[in-house]
Amino acid sequence: MKKQSSWQIISRGCLLGAGIFSLLLASSGCGGREGLAPVSGRLTFNGKPIEGVEIVFTPLDQPLTRPSAGACDADGNYTLMFTNTEPGATIGKNRVSIIQADSPEGNASDPKALRVPAKYGDESTLEYEVKPGRNTNVDFDLAIP
């Protein structure tokens, strides 16, 4: 058996350490925050999309975790964002609220201008369970009398 130099032993140790570090980094999911999953879908009221609203998912299982929100486009499509740069929502049960982002008259404090009933806003009882992995087609068709 050939005797190895100190340099060869150190080199192998560094390679082994780098390999283990790479595996740990890959398995930690450094591409996104742990406990989040992408969520997207479509929001309609009486079957029609409504622009200028925001859908908010607030975690129920983890009350100290921040909510995720997404603005609805003209077709009612949304993608939830956990932060300005990080997509997703907290995995688990979430309360779903619809927030009026603006109004036709540009005055969100005018109750006549609001199109979203309170039962879908602060008083919402809507819930959705975010599952690990992609949550697509998370659609809501809500009734407005």
MOMO-V542225 format. One record per helix or strand. SS is the DSSP state (H for helix, E for strand). FROM is the first residue (numbers start at 0). LEN is the number of residues. Records with the same first field share a line. If there is no record, write none. Layout:
# MOMO-V542225
SS: FROM-LEN, FROM-LEN
This chain:
# MOMO-V542225
H: 5-22, 117-3
E: 35-2, 38-7, 47-2, 52-7, 67-4, 76-3, 80-1, 86-1, 88-2, 91-9, 126-4, 134-1, 139-3
